[in-house]
Amino acid sequence: MSIPYALDFTEDPAPEAWLAIPVIDGKGADRQRRKWAKKTAELRWALAEEGPRDKNDVKWLASVLEGFSEQFPAKIPMQYLFAYAPDLRRPILPFFVYAVESGGPVDDVLDEIVQRNEPGAAQDPEIVEFSTDNLGKGRRSIRYFVPKGGEALLMSVNYGWRVDSHGLDLSLRTVADDLGWVTANVDAFDEFARRLKVVHPNEIAVD
């Protein structure tokens, strides 16, 4: 895409619940992913109310995070990747962020981003307005569907915004098969989304 952008937050998401997953490619990417995953797994377990039972718990988390960073960007269009992990003894939920240059009537674009008319839905998606102070006009949908060639019912939570300040149409989404657990955590997803803001890459401070 031609418009550079970066993501930041008005308030930092809870570090024990949300992890920013690096999207790395090029020379040395495998080594960078392994190093990042090992360090992050150790730090994340240090924040856990109940620590790891043994070193295998830390190794498992590092393996999952490394796999997220390696596999998802190769399969799914995204520029940013996050993981929701409030309980390390449960599966970790990836969230994908993708933006393109704004184009077309805003209502039509937002409907497309939140998959209002995407084929394969088990029922009409549950769609609500989801504008935020940071991102502008938006929508959020909860959609139940069976993927092509699959049998299990899945659930996606899809957010979309027209970010006029940067000329972008932005999406944030996740997909999971644990319908009850995802439903119970939608408020946490909403809180995360409300803290998101788009900035120019030069505005991101580097430690």
Sequence and secondary structure as in RCSB ss.txt:
>XXXX:A:sequence
MSIPYALDFTEDPAPEAWLAIPVIDGKGADRQRRKWAKKTAELRWALAEEGPRDKNDVKWLASVLEGFSEQFPAK
IPMQYLFAYAPDLRRPILPFFVYAVESGGPVDDVLDEIVQRNEPGAAQDPEIVEFSTDNLGKGRRSIRYFVPKGG
EALLMSVNYGWRVDSHGLDLSLRTVADDLGWVTANVDAFDEFARRLKVVHPNEIAVD
>XXXX:A:secstr
  S  EEEESS   TTTEEEE    STTHHHHHHHHHHHHHHHHHHH SS  SSHHHHHHHHHHHHHHHHHHHHH
S  SEEEEE S TTS  EEEEEEEEE  S HHHHHHHHTTTT TTBSS  EEEE  BTTTBEEEEEEEEE  TT 
 S EEEEEEEEEETTTTEEEEEEEEES HHHHHHTHHHHHHHHHHEEEE GGGS   
